[in-house]
Amino acid sequence: MAFLSIIRRWALREHLSIREIARRTKLSRNTIRKYLRSGAVELEFKVAERPSKLDPFAAKLSGWLKTEAGKSRKQRRTSKQLHDDLVKLGYTGSYGRVAAFARVWRADRQREQQTTGRGTFVPLVFQAGEAFQFDWSEDFAVLGGERTKLQVAHIKLSHSRAFLLRAYPLQTHEMLFDAHVHGFRVFGGVPGRGIYDNMKTAVDRVGRGKERQINARFLAMASHYVFEPEFCNPAAGWEKGQVEKNVQDSRHRLWQPTPDFPDLIALNVWLERRCMELWHEIPHGALPGSVANAWAEERATLMQLPPAFDGFVEHSKRVSPTCLISFERNRYSVPASFANRPVSLRVYPDRLVVAAEGKILCEHVRVIQRSHKLPPQTIYDWRHYLAVIQRKPGALRNGAPFLELPSAFRQLQDHMLRRPGGDREMVDILALVLHHDEQAVLTAVEMALAAGVPTKTHVLNLLHRLVDGKVFGGPPLDTPQALVLQREPKANVERYDGLRAQIAGGSHAS
C-alpha cells in the first residue's frame, strides 16, 4: 500500500510524468496507468495479534510499579520478585514479558515527568497547504432535552488556522473517517500532511521513536486523499499545539453555555456554520487579516478534493434463524432468504448496511446506546418476514415484526382475523407489496376500510383499479388530442321536464 501511495503522490502532488514514474519504479507505463486509473487501493488486512498472558494482570502490575516507585532504591522489589508474586496469583507467562512491561512503564513515567516540568520548545511555521492537525475532545450538549456526552472531532489547517468541529457519539473508525470527509469538504481541498497523536483508531502499535504500525483502514483513507499521516511522540502534545489550543478555546466559544438542539444532525449543522463565522471574527495573529482571509489564500494551494472516501467498517456476521444479526448489543432484521447464512455488515456513523453476494440487502438506522443499563433493542422490518409468513400464516397473529405495521394494515388485520382463514388472506394482502408499490396497496386498504368492505377480494379490486387509473385519486389519464370534445355537453334538467309534459297525456306502462 505504501508503494502505491508513493506512485499516487508523485503523479498527483509532484505532477511527474508517467515515463518518469516508470523509470523510478522500474514498472511498465501501463502498470502505472492502471494504478492511477483505478482510484482505489487494495488492502491486505493483517490478522490481529494474540493477547498476552500478562493482560489480565496488567492493572495489578501497574499498581505495584507505582507503589515501588515511591520507595527508596534499596527497598524496591526487582522485576524478578514482581514476576514471582504474579506467579502466585496465577500468572503462567515468562519473566521476560514482565520485565519488558516494567521497562515500558518506567519509560512512560519518566517521559511524563519531563513534560510536566518547564520545557524548551521551538516555534513551528507551516507553509500554505502543508499540513493539518487532528484531535478529539469530550464535551456536552443538550440533545432532545437530555444532556448528552459527545466525542468532538477537531480538524485544523496549520497555516491559515481554519478549523472545523464535528460531534459524534463515539470515537470509532467510521466516525473518524466521516470527520475527515466533512473537514476536507469545508476546507475545499486536502493538505499534504496530517498530524495526529497515537489514537487507537489510527495506530495499532507504537514502536521506538517515530516507528508506528498504522491501522490498515486508516492508511487506506490517507492513501485515498493522498496525504502523509504523521504521529506525535507519546505525551508530546506540543507537536500539534494548534489543535490542542483549539480544543481549549472551543470550550468558551462554542460549548458555554451548553447548546440545546433537537438531535445530533442539527448540532453538526450549527457547528459547521458557527465555525465558519468565527473564521471572520478571529484575527490570524501571524498574518494580516482574519483566519478567513488566510484560508482564502491557502485554499488555492490545497490538492483538489477527490470523491468522498467510503468510510465504512466491515464486519462478518451470520444471520440467525430468526433473521437477525447482532451489533453493539442491538439486533437488526435481514431478509428471510438469508437466514442461517453469512452476510457482510458495513457500519457507518448513522446507518448500517447489510450486503451479500455483491448486492445490498437492506439498510437500518444505527441505534447507539451509551448506557449498558438500557435493555438491548431489536429493530425489525416486517417486509423481511413476508417469505416466512407465506409458509406459516399463523405466525402473523403474534409475530413481533408485525407489531410495527402501518395503522391501516393493523385495522384490516383486526377485521380479518375474526373469521376463519383470515390470517391467510391477510398474508396475501401484505405480500402484494412485493409486486406493487407499497403506497398503492396501503391506499387500497384504506379505501376498503372506508367503504366498510374489508375483504381480500375488494382490496384486490381497488388495487387493480388504482394501478389502471380508474379510481378517483389515481394517476390522471393522458387523453389524445383527437379525442378531446370540441363542445362539451352541459346538464339541463329543463329538457327532462319537457319530455314529461309531452308524454303526460299518452299511454305508458304502469
C-alpha positions as CSV (number, residue, x, y, z in Angstrom):
1,M,0.0,0.0,0.0
2,A,2.9,2.4,0.8
3,F,4.3,1.8,-2.7
4,L,1.0,2.6,-4.4
5,S,0.7,5.7,-2.2
6,I,4.2,6.9,-3.4
7,I,3.1,6.4,-7.0
8,R,-0.1,8.5,-6.5
9,R,1.9,11.2,-4.6
10,W,4.4,11.6,-7.5
11,A,1.5,11.8,-10.0
12,L,-1.0,14.0,-8.1
13,R,1.2,16.2,-6.0
14,E,4.6,16.4,-7.8
15,H,3.0,16.1,-11.2
16,L,5.6,13.7,-12.6
17,S,5.0,12.2,-16.0
18,I,4.1,8.5,-16.4
19,R,7.5,7.9,-18.1
20,E,9.4,9.4,-15.1
21,I,7.4,7.4,-12.6
22,A,8.0,4.2,-14.6
23,R,11.8,5.0,-14.7
24,R,11.9,5.4,-10.9
25,T,9.8,2.4,-10.0
26,K,11.1,0.0,-12.8
27,L,7.4,-0.7,-13.6
28,S,5.8,-0.5,-17.0
29,R,3.9,2.6,-18.0
30,N,0.7,0.5,-18.5
31,T,1.0,-0.7,-14.9
32,I,1.4,2.9,-13.6
33,R,-1.6,4.0,-15.6
34,K,-3.7,1.1,-14.2
35,Y,-2.8,2.1,-10.6
36,L,-3.6,5.8,-11.2
37,R,-6.8,5.0,-13.1
38,S,-8.2,2.6,-10.5
39,G,-8.6,5.3,-7.9
40,A,-8.6,2.7,-5.1
41,V,-6.1,0.8,-3.0
42,E,-6.3,-3.0,-2.4
43,L,-5.9,-3.8,1.3
44,E,-4.4,-6.8,2.9
45,F,-5.7,-6.9,6.4
46,K,-3.4,-8.5,8.9
47,V,-4.5,-11.0,11.5
48,A,-4.8,-9.4,14.9
49,E,-2.1,-10.2,17.4
50,R,-2.8,-12.8,20.0
51,P,-3.5,-11.5,23.5
52,S,-0.7,-11.7,26.1
53,K,-0.9,-13.8,29.2
54,L,0.0,-10.7,31.1
55,D,-3.1,-8.7,30.0
56,P,-5.3,-9.9,33.0
57,F,-2.5,-8.8,35.4
58,A,-1.5,-5.5,33.7
59,A,-3.5,-3.3,36.1
60,K,-2.2,-5.2,39.1
61,L,1.4,-4.9,37.9
62,S,1.0,-1.2,37.1
63,G,-0.2,-0.6,40.7
64,W,2.8,-2.4,42.1
65,L,5.2,-0.5,40.0
66,K,3.6,2.8,41.1
67,T,4.0,1.7,44.7
68,E,7.6,0.6,44.3
69,A,8.5,4.0,42.6
70,G,7.6,5.8,45.8
71,K,10.1,3.7,47.8
72,S,13.8,4.1,48.2
73,R,16.0,2.4,45.7
74,K,17.2,-0.3,48.2
75,Q,13.6,-1.2,49.3
76,R,12.2,-1.6,45.8
77,R,11.3,-5.1,44.6
78,T,13.1,-6.2,41.5
79,S,11.4,-7.3,38.3
80,K,12.2,-10.9,39.2
81,Q,10.4,-10.6,42.5
82,L,7.4,-9.0,40.8
83,H,7.3,-11.9,38.4
84,D,7.4,-14.4,41.3
85,D,4.5,-12.6,43.0
86,L,2.4,-12.6,39.8
87,V,3.0,-16.4,39.5
88,K,1.5,-16.8,43.0
89,L,-1.6,-15.0,41.6
90,G,-1.9,-17.4,38.7
91,Y,0.3,-15.8,36.0
92,T,1.8,-18.5,33.7
93,G,3.8,-16.3,31.4
94,S,7.5,-15.7,31.2
95,Y,9.7,-13.3,33.2
96,G,10.8,-11.5,30.0
97,R,7.2,-10.3,29.4
98,V,7.1,-8.8,33.0
99,A,10.5,-7.2,32.6
100,A,9.5,-5.6,29.2
101,F,6.3,-4.3,30.7
102,A,8.2,-2.7,33.6
103,R,10.7,-1.1,31.2
104,V,7.9,0.5,29.2
105,W,6.1,1.7,32.3
106,R,9.2,3.4,33.7
107,A,10.0,5.0,30.3
108,D,6.4,6.4,30.1
109,R,6.6,7.7,33.7
110,Q,9.9,9.4,33.0
111,R,8.6,11.0,29.9
112,E,5.5,12.3,31.7
113,Q,7.8,13.8,34.4
114,Q,9.8,15.6,31.7
115,T,6.8,17.1,30.1
116,T,5.2,18.3,33.3
117,G,8.2,20.5,34.1
118,R,9.1,23.7,32.3
119,G,10.4,22.5,28.9
120,T,12.1,24.2,26.0
121,F,10.3,24.3,22.6
122,V,10.9,25.5,19.1
123,P,8.2,27.7,17.4
124,L,6.7,26.0,14.4
125,V,5.9,27.5,11.0
126,F,3.8,25.9,8.3
127,Q,3.6,26.7,4.6
128,A,0.2,27.1,2.9
129,G,-1.3,23.7,2.1
130,E,1.4,21.9,4.0
131,A,-0.4,20.3,6.9
132,F,-3.5,19.9,9.1
133,Q,-3.8,18.8,12.7
134,F,-6.5,16.5,14.2
135,D,-7.6,15.8,17.7
136,W,-10.6,14.6,19.8
137,S,-12.2,16.2,22.8
138,E,-15.1,15.3,25.1
139,D,-17.9,17.9,25.5
140,F,-21.6,18.0,26.4
141,A,-24.7,19.3,24.6
142,V,-28.4,19.1,25.2
143,L,-30.0,16.9,22.5
144,G,-33.7,16.4,22.6
145,G,-33.9,17.8,26.1
146,E,-31.3,15.5,27.5
147,R,-27.7,16.4,28.4
148,T,-25.5,14.1,26.3
149,K,-21.8,13.4,26.4
150,L,-20.2,13.8,22.9
151,Q,-16.9,13.0,21.2
152,V,-16.0,16.1,19.2
153,A,-13.5,15.9,16.3
154,H,-11.3,18.9,15.7
155,I,-9.6,19.4,12.4
156,K,-7.5,22.5,11.8
157,L,-5.3,23.8,8.9
158,S,-1.8,24.6,10.3
159,H,-1.2,27.6,8.0
160,S,-4.4,29.5,7.9
161,R,-5.7,28.1,11.2
162,A,-9.2,27.5,9.8
163,F,-10.9,24.8,11.9
164,L,-14.0,22.6,12.0
165,L,-15.7,20.8,14.8
166,R,-18.0,17.8,14.3
167,A,-19.7,15.9,17.1
168,Y,-20.2,12.1,17.3
169,P,-21.4,9.7,20.0
170,L,-18.3,7.5,19.8
171,Q,-14.6,7.7,18.8
172,T,-14.6,4.8,16.3
173,H,-13.2,4.3,12.8
174,E,-16.3,5.2,10.9
175,M,-16.7,8.5,13.0
176,L,-13.0,9.3,12.3
177,F,-13.4,8.8,8.5
178,D,-16.6,10.9,8.5
179,A,-14.9,13.8,10.3
180,H,-12.1,13.9,7.6
181,V,-14.7,13.8,4.8
182,H,-16.5,16.8,6.1
183,G,-13.3,18.6,7.1
184,F,-11.8,18.4,3.6
185,R,-15.2,19.4,2.1
186,V,-15.4,22.5,4.2
187,F,-11.7,23.4,3.6
188,G,-12.2,22.9,-0.1
189,G,-9.2,20.6,-0.6
190,V,-6.6,18.3,1.0
191,P,-3.3,19.4,2.6
192,G,-0.1,17.4,2.1
193,R,0.3,16.1,5.7
194,G,-1.9,15.2,8.7
195,I,-0.6,15.4,12.3
196,Y,-2.1,13.2,14.9
197,D,-1.5,11.8,18.3
198,N,-1.3,8.0,18.8
199,M,-5.0,7.3,18.8
200,K,-6.1,3.7,18.7
201,T,-8.2,4.2,15.6
202,A,-5.1,5.2,13.6
203,V,-2.1,3.4,15.3
204,D,-2.2,-0.3,16.1
205,R,1.2,-0.3,17.8
206,V,3.6,2.4,18.9
207,G,7.3,1.5,18.3
208,R,10.5,3.2,19.1
209,G,10.9,6.8,18.0
210,K,8.6,7.5,15.1
211,E,8.1,3.9,14.2
212,R,4.3,3.1,14.1
213,Q,2.2,0.2,12.9
214,I,-0.6,2.1,11.2
215,N,-4.1,0.8,11.1
216,A,-4.8,-0.6,7.6
217,R,-8.2,1.0,7.2
218,F,-6.8,4.4,8.3
219,L,-3.9,4.0,5.9
220,A,-6.4,3.4,3.1
221,M,-8.2,6.6,3.9
222,A,-4.9,8.5,3.9
223,S,-3.9,7.0,0.6
224,H,-7.3,7.9,-0.9
225,Y,-6.8,11.5,0.0
226,V,-3.1,11.4,-0.8
227,F,-1.8,12.9,2.4
228,E,1.0,11.7,4.6
229,P,0.0,10.8,8.2
230,E,2.5,11.9,10.9
231,F,2.2,10.9,14.6
232,C,3.5,12.8,17.6
233,N,5.8,11.3,20.1
234,P,3.9,9.9,23.2
235,A,2.9,12.7,25.6
236,A,4.2,15.4,23.2
237,G,1.1,17.4,22.6
238,W,3.0,20.5,21.7
239,E,3.8,18.9,18.4
240,K,0.2,19.6,17.4
241,G,-0.2,22.6,19.7
242,Q,-2.6,24.5,17.4
243,V,-5.4,21.9,17.6
244,E,-4.7,21.4,21.3
245,K,-5.3,25.1,21.8
246,N,-8.4,24.9,19.6
247,V,-9.8,22.3,21.9
248,Q,-9.4,24.7,24.9
249,D,-10.7,27.8,23.0
250,S,-13.8,26.0,21.7
251,R,-15.0,25.4,25.3
252,H,-15.9,29.0,25.8
253,R,-16.5,29.9,22.2
254,L,-19.0,27.1,21.4
255,W,-19.9,25.0,24.4
256,Q,-20.6,27.6,27.0
257,P,-23.4,27.9,27.7
258,T,-24.3,24.3,26.7
259,P,-26.2,24.5,23.4
260,D,-29.7,22.9,23.0
261,F,-30.6,21.1,19.8
262,P,-33.3,18.5,18.7
263,D,-30.7,16.0,17.5
264,L,-27.1,15.4,16.5
265,I,-27.7,16.4,12.9
266,A,-28.9,19.9,13.9
267,L,-25.9,20.3,16.2
268,N,-23.4,19.5,13.5
269,V,-25.1,21.9,11.0
270,W,-24.9,24.6,13.7
271,L,-21.2,23.8,14.5
272,E,-20.2,24.0,10.8
273,R,-21.9,27.3,10.3
274,R,-20.6,28.8,13.6
275,C,-17.0,27.7,12.9
276,M,-17.1,29.5,9.5
277,E,-18.5,32.6,11.2
278,L,-15.6,32.5,13.7
279,W,-13.1,32.4,10.9
280,H,-14.1,36.0,10.1
281,E,-14.1,37.1,13.7
282,I,-10.8,35.7,14.9
283,P,-7.6,37.5,13.8
284,H,-4.9,35.3,12.4
285,G,-2.1,36.8,14.5
286,A,0.9,35.9,12.4
287,L,-0.6,37.0,9.1
288,P,-2.6,40.2,8.3
289,G,-6.3,40.0,8.4
290,S,-8.6,37.3,9.9
291,V,-8.4,33.5,9.7
292,A,-10.9,33.7,6.8
293,N,-8.5,35.9,4.8
294,A,-5.6,33.4,5.3
295,W,-7.9,30.5,4.4
296,A,-8.9,32.1,1.1
297,E,-5.3,32.3,0.1
298,E,-4.4,28.8,1.4
299,R,-7.3,27.2,-0.4
300,A,-5.6,27.6,-3.8
301,T,-2.6,25.5,-2.6
302,L,-4.7,22.6,-1.4
303,M,-5.0,19.4,-3.5
304,Q,-8.3,19.2,-5.4
305,L,-10.8,17.2,-3.4
306,P,-11.3,13.7,-4.7
307,P,-14.6,11.7,-4.4
308,A,-15.6,11.2,-0.8
309,F,-14.0,8.2,0.9
310,D,-16.5,5.4,1.6
311,G,-15.6,5.3,5.3
312,F,-17.4,2.2,6.5
313,V,-16.1,-0.5,8.8
314,E,-16.9,-4.0,7.7
315,H,-17.9,-7.0,9.9
316,S,-18.7,-10.5,9.0
317,K,-22.0,-11.7,10.6
318,R,-24.1,-14.8,10.4
319,V,-27.9,-14.4,10.3
320,S,-29.8,-16.2,13.0
321,P,-32.8,-18.5,12.3
322,T,-35.0,-15.6,13.4
323,C,-33.5,-13.5,10.5
324,L,-31.5,-11.2,12.9
325,I,-27.9,-10.0,13.2
326,S,-26.3,-8.5,16.3
327,F,-24.2,-5.4,16.6
328,E,-23.4,-3.3,19.7
329,R,-25.9,-5.3,21.8
330,N,-28.8,-4.5,19.4
331,R,-30.3,-6.7,16.8
332,Y,-31.4,-5.9,13.2
333,S,-33.5,-7.8,10.8
334,V,-32.3,-9.2,7.5
335,P,-34.4,-10.6,4.6
336,A,-35.6,-14.2,5.4
337,S,-33.9,-15.6,2.3
338,F,-30.5,-15.1,4.0
339,A,-31.4,-16.8,7.3
340,N,-28.6,-19.0,8.7
341,R,-26.2,-17.6,6.1
342,P,-23.1,-15.3,6.3
343,V,-23.5,-11.6,5.4
344,S,-21.3,-8.5,5.5
345,L,-22.3,-5.6,7.8
346,R,-21.0,-2.2,6.7
347,V,-21.0,0.2,9.7
348,Y,-21.4,3.9,9.0
349,P,-21.8,6.7,11.7
350,D,-25.6,6.9,11.2
351,R,-26.6,3.7,9.5
352,L,-25.9,0.0,9.0
353,V,-25.9,-1.6,5.5
354,V,-26.2,-5.3,5.1
355,A,-24.6,-6.8,1.9
356,A,-24.2,-10.3,0.5
357,E,-23.3,-11.8,-2.9
358,G,-22.3,-8.4,-4.3
359,K,-25.6,-6.6,-3.6
360,I,-27.1,-4.5,-0.9
361,L,-29.8,-6.5,1.1
362,C,-31.1,-3.8,3.4
363,E,-30.3,-0.7,5.5
364,H,-31.2,0.3,9.0
365,V,-30.8,3.5,11.1
366,R,-28.0,2.8,13.6
367,V,-29.1,2.7,17.2
368,I,-26.3,3.7,19.7
369,Q,-26.9,3.2,23.4
370,R,-24.2,4.6,25.6
371,S,-25.5,3.1,28.8
372,H,-25.4,-0.6,29.4
373,K,-28.3,-0.2,31.9
374,L,-30.7,0.2,29.0
375,P,-32.1,-3.0,27.6
376,P,-30.9,-4.1,24.1
377,Q,-33.3,-3.1,21.2
378,T,-34.4,-5.2,18.2
379,I,-35.1,-3.3,15.0
380,Y,-37.5,-5.1,12.7
381,D,-38.5,-4.5,9.1
382,W,-41.8,-6.5,8.6
383,R,-41.1,-6.8,4.9
384,H,-38.1,-9.1,5.7
385,Y,-40.5,-11.7,7.1
386,L,-43.1,-11.9,4.3
387,A,-41.5,-15.0,2.8
388,V,-41.8,-16.7,6.2
389,I,-45.4,-16.0,6.9
390,Q,-46.4,-17.1,3.4
391,R,-45.4,-20.5,4.6
392,K,-46.5,-20.0,8.2
393,P,-49.5,-17.7,8.2
394,G,-50.3,-18.5,11.8
395,A,-47.2,-16.5,12.9
396,L,-48.9,-13.3,11.7
397,R,-51.1,-13.0,14.8
398,N,-48.3,-12.8,17.4
399,G,-45.3,-12.1,15.2
400,A,-43.1,-9.4,16.8
401,P,-42.1,-7.8,13.4
402,F,-45.8,-7.2,12.5
403,L,-46.4,-5.0,15.6
404,E,-44.9,-2.2,13.5
405,L,-47.4,-2.5,10.6
406,P,-49.0,0.8,9.3
407,S,-52.3,1.6,11.1
408,A,-54.4,0.7,8.0
409,F,-52.9,-2.8,7.8
410,R,-53.4,-3.2,11.5
411,Q,-57.1,-2.3,11.3
412,L,-57.6,-4.7,8.3
413,Q,-55.8,-7.4,10.3
414,D,-58.2,-6.9,13.2
415,H,-61.2,-7.5,10.9
416,M,-59.8,-10.5,9.0
417,L,-58.5,-12.4,12.0
418,R,-62.1,-12.6,13.3
419,R,-63.2,-15.1,10.6
420,P,-61.7,-18.5,9.6
421,G,-59.0,-18.3,7.0
422,G,-58.5,-14.6,7.6
423,D,-54.8,-14.9,8.5
424,R,-54.1,-16.5,5.1
425,E,-56.0,-13.7,3.3
426,M,-54.1,-11.0,5.3
427,V,-50.8,-12.6,4.4
428,D,-51.8,-12.5,0.7
429,I,-52.6,-8.8,1.0
430,L,-49.3,-8.0,2.8
431,A,-47.4,-9.9,0.1
432,L,-48.8,-7.5,-2.5
433,V,-46.1,-5.0,-1.5
434,L,-43.5,-7.4,-3.1
435,H,-45.1,-6.8,-6.5
436,H,-46.8,-3.4,-6.3
437,D,-46.0,0.0,-4.8
438,E,-46.5,-0.2,-1.1
439,Q,-48.3,3.2,-1.0
440,A,-50.8,1.9,-3.6
441,V,-51.5,-1.2,-1.6
442,L,-51.9,1.0,1.6
443,T,-54.3,3.3,-0.3
444,A,-56.4,0.4,-1.5
445,V,-56.7,-0.9,2.1
446,E,-57.7,2.5,3.4
447,M,-60.4,2.8,0.7
448,A,-61.7,-0.7,1.6
449,L,-61.9,0.2,5.3
450,A,-63.7,3.5,4.5
451,A,-66.2,1.6,2.3
452,G,-66.9,-0.9,5.1
453,V,-65.9,-3.9,3.0
454,P,-62.6,-5.1,4.5
455,T,-62.2,-8.2,2.3
456,K,-59.3,-9.6,0.2
457,T,-61.4,-9.5,-3.0
458,H,-62.4,-5.9,-2.5
459,V,-58.8,-4.8,-1.7
460,L,-57.5,-6.6,-4.9
461,N,-60.3,-4.9,-7.0
462,L,-59.4,-1.5,-5.6
463,L,-55.7,-2.1,-6.1
464,H,-56.1,-3.1,-9.8
465,R,-58.3,-0.1,-10.4
466,L,-55.7,2.2,-8.7
467,V,-53.0,0.7,-10.9
468,D,-55.1,1.1,-14.0
469,G,-56.0,4.7,-13.0
470,K,-59.8,4.0,-12.8
471,V,-60.3,5.1,-9.2
472,F,-60.5,8.7,-8.1
473,G,-57.2,9.7,-6.8
474,G,-55.3,7.5,-9.2
475,P,-52.9,8.8,-11.9
476,P,-54.5,11.1,-14.4
477,L,-55.1,9.7,-18.0
478,D,-53.3,11.4,-20.9
479,T,-56.2,11.9,-23.4
480,P,-55.2,12.0,-27.0
481,Q,-55.8,15.3,-28.7
482,A,-58.0,13.7,-31.4
483,L,-60.5,12.6,-28.7
484,V,-60.9,15.9,-27.0
485,L,-64.5,17.2,-27.3
486,Q,-64.9,20.5,-29.2
487,R,-68.2,21.3,-27.4
488,E,-68.7,19.6,-24.1
489,P,-72.4,18.8,-23.2
490,K,-74.0,20.7,-20.3
491,A,-76.5,19.3,-17.8
492,N,-80.1,20.8,-18.5
493,V,-82.9,19.5,-16.3
494,E,-85.5,21.6,-18.1
495,R,-85.2,19.2,-21.1
496,Y,-86.3,16.3,-18.8
497,D,-89.3,18.3,-17.7
498,G,-90.2,19.0,-21.3
499,L,-90.2,15.3,-22.1
500,R,-92.5,14.6,-19.1
501,A,-95.0,17.2,-20.5
502,Q,-95.1,15.6,-23.9
503,I,-96.0,12.1,-22.6
504,A,-98.3,13.3,-19.8
505,G,-101.5,12.6,-21.9
506,G,-100.2,9.5,-23.7
507,S,-100.3,5.9,-22.5
508,H,-97.4,4.4,-20.7
509,A,-96.6,1.2,-18.8
510,S,-97.6,1.2,-15.2
